Amino acid sequence: MSILKVARMGHPVLRARARPLEPADIKSARIQQLIDDMFETMQEYQGVGLAAPQVHESLRLFVAGLAPTPRDQDDDDDDDDEEEDDEDEDARVPLMALINPEITIVGRETVDDWEGCLSIPDIRGRVTRARDIRVRAFDRNGRRVEINARGFTARVIQHETDHLDGVLFFDRMKSFETLSFLDEFGKYWNTRHRTVPEE
């Protein structure tokens, strides 16, 4: 596997609409290698999502997820209080590679929360997203999948799908008042004292 170069804001590939992949191409060695390299790159840069245009490939493909930690595995046996569950709602984004995703918003509830991006390093801003979505896509084996997602997982999927349409999280911000460098975000905005994962 290889660590790929991440395109930064200003590169034209980030503003172009990516082309769909033909189902027959998904299992090709080139696409399978690209998926593996994207997972490796996402983990190297401590991201929670990475879209193909971010690695200079204008294809409708993204990877996302956080590998389970020992604490996550132990949580299956614990009865945590509901308040903590609400705070961590879908914080454990399952590992996924989605191809040609199509999102449907479920319900009208939205959530305003912080986002970052590997293509816009060291910057954070608050973005309003749908709380619940349904996504239809192909997985890396070329199978049709349908995923219902909410909370942080839904946010990540929406953020990455935006990349496939040439949209950056700046474009979704209602105002730039919360736009912050990472250092200032940590000092003045981050009440949980944890870093917002980059998508």
N, C-alpha and C positions, 0 to 999 in steps of 0.2 A: 504494500500500500504506500501511497505517497501523500505528502502534505501539499496541497494546492495553493496557488497564489489567490488571495481574496481581492476581488475588485472593490475599489473604494468609490464613494460618492463622487460623481463627476465623470466616471467612465460610462460611455454610451451604452454598454451592455446592460447596465442597471435600469435604463429608461426604455428599453425595447420590450415589446410583447414577445415572450418566448414561444417557440413553436411546439406543438404537441408531438409526442412520440407515438409512432405506430406500434400497436400491440406486439407485432412480430419482432420489433427491434429491442424490446425490453430485456429479453433474455440474452442478448448478444454479449460477447465478452467485453466489448467496449463500454456498454452501459453498466454492466455489473461491476466492472473495474471503477468506473466513475462513481457509482454509489458507494463502494468500499472506500474510495479516496475521499469522498465528501464526508462520510462518517468520521474518518481519521482526522480530517481537517477541522471539522466542527469540534471534536474533542480536544485537539491540540490547542485551539483558541478559546476553549471553555465556553463554547456557544451552546445554545439549546435548539438551534435550527440553522439550516444552511440551504439556500436555493441554488440550483444549477447556474443561473445568471451571475451569482456572486463569485463563482469560480470560472467565469468567462465562457460558460456553455449556455447558449440561449435555447434551453430545453425546459419543458414543463415538468420539472422534477424537483422535489426537495427531500431532505432528510431532516429528522428532528428527534428529540428525546434526550432523556437523562438516564444514564445507566443506573440501575438500582444500587443503593448503598447498603451496607450491613444494617443500618438503622431502619431503612425501608423494609427489609425482610423481617426484622424483629417486630415491626409495627403490626404485622398480621395477627400477632398473639395478644396485642395490647388493646385495652379499651380506653382510647384517648377521649378527652371531653370534646363536646361538639364545637366549642369555640375554637379550639386548636384545629379541628377538622375543617371548619369554615375558612380559617386563615390559610391552610395548606391545600385548599380545594384544587384538586388536579395538579398540584405542584410537581408530582412525579409523572412527567410527560413520558409516555411509553415510547420506546425506540420504534421509528417508522421510516419507511421510504415510500413516498406517495408520488404517483405519476399521473399527469393529466387530471389534477384534482378539480372537482366542481363542488362549490360550497353552497349550501342552503341555510339561511338564517332560520333558527327555530325560536319562535316567540319574539317578544319585543324588548326584553330586558337587556340593558347594556351595562358595561363596567368600564370605569375610567381607571387606568393603571399605567405604571411606568413601563417603557420599552427602551431597548438598546438594539444595536445592529452591528454585526461584524464589519459591514461595509461603511459604517459611520462610527469609527472607534471612539471610545471615551466620551460619548454624548448620550444623554438620557432625556426623555420627554414623556409626558402623559398623553395617552391615546385612548379614545373611546372605541370599544369593540363590542360586538354581540357576545352575550354570555354563553349562549347555547347555539351550536351549529350541527349540521349533518354534512359530512363530506363523502363524496363518491369518487373513487380513483382506482387505478391499478396499483397493486403492490409490486415488489421487485421480482416476483415470480410470474408476473403477467396476469394475476388473478384479479377479478373485480372485487373491490371491498367497499363497504359502507361503514363509516365510523360516526357515532354520536359523541360529540365532545363538548365539554363545558369548562368554564373558568380559564385557568392558565393554558391548558392544552388547546382549547378553542382559540385563545389569543395567538398562540404560536402558529397554529395552522393558518389563521387569517393573515398573520404577518408574512409567513413564507409564501402563501399563495399570492399576496400582493406583489412580491418580488417577480413572480412569473408574468405579471401584467405591467411591469415597469413602474410600480408604485413603491415609494419609500415611506417609512413611518412618519416622517415630517409632513407628508401630504395629508395624513389623517388627523393631524393635530388641530384642535379647534382654535388654539392660540399658542404663541411661542413663549408665554410667561413662565412655563415650567422647564423650558429647554435649558439643560444644565450640563456642564462638564462633569465627568465622573467624580472628581475630587470634591466639588461643591455639592453634588448630589449626596455624597456620603456625609458631609458635614451638616447640611441644612435640610435635606428632604427625606433621607432614608430613615424612617422611624424604627424599622426593624433591624437596622445595623447589619444588613446583608447586601451583597452586590446583586443588582438586577442582571440576570443572565442576558447575554447578547443573543439575538436571533438572526 
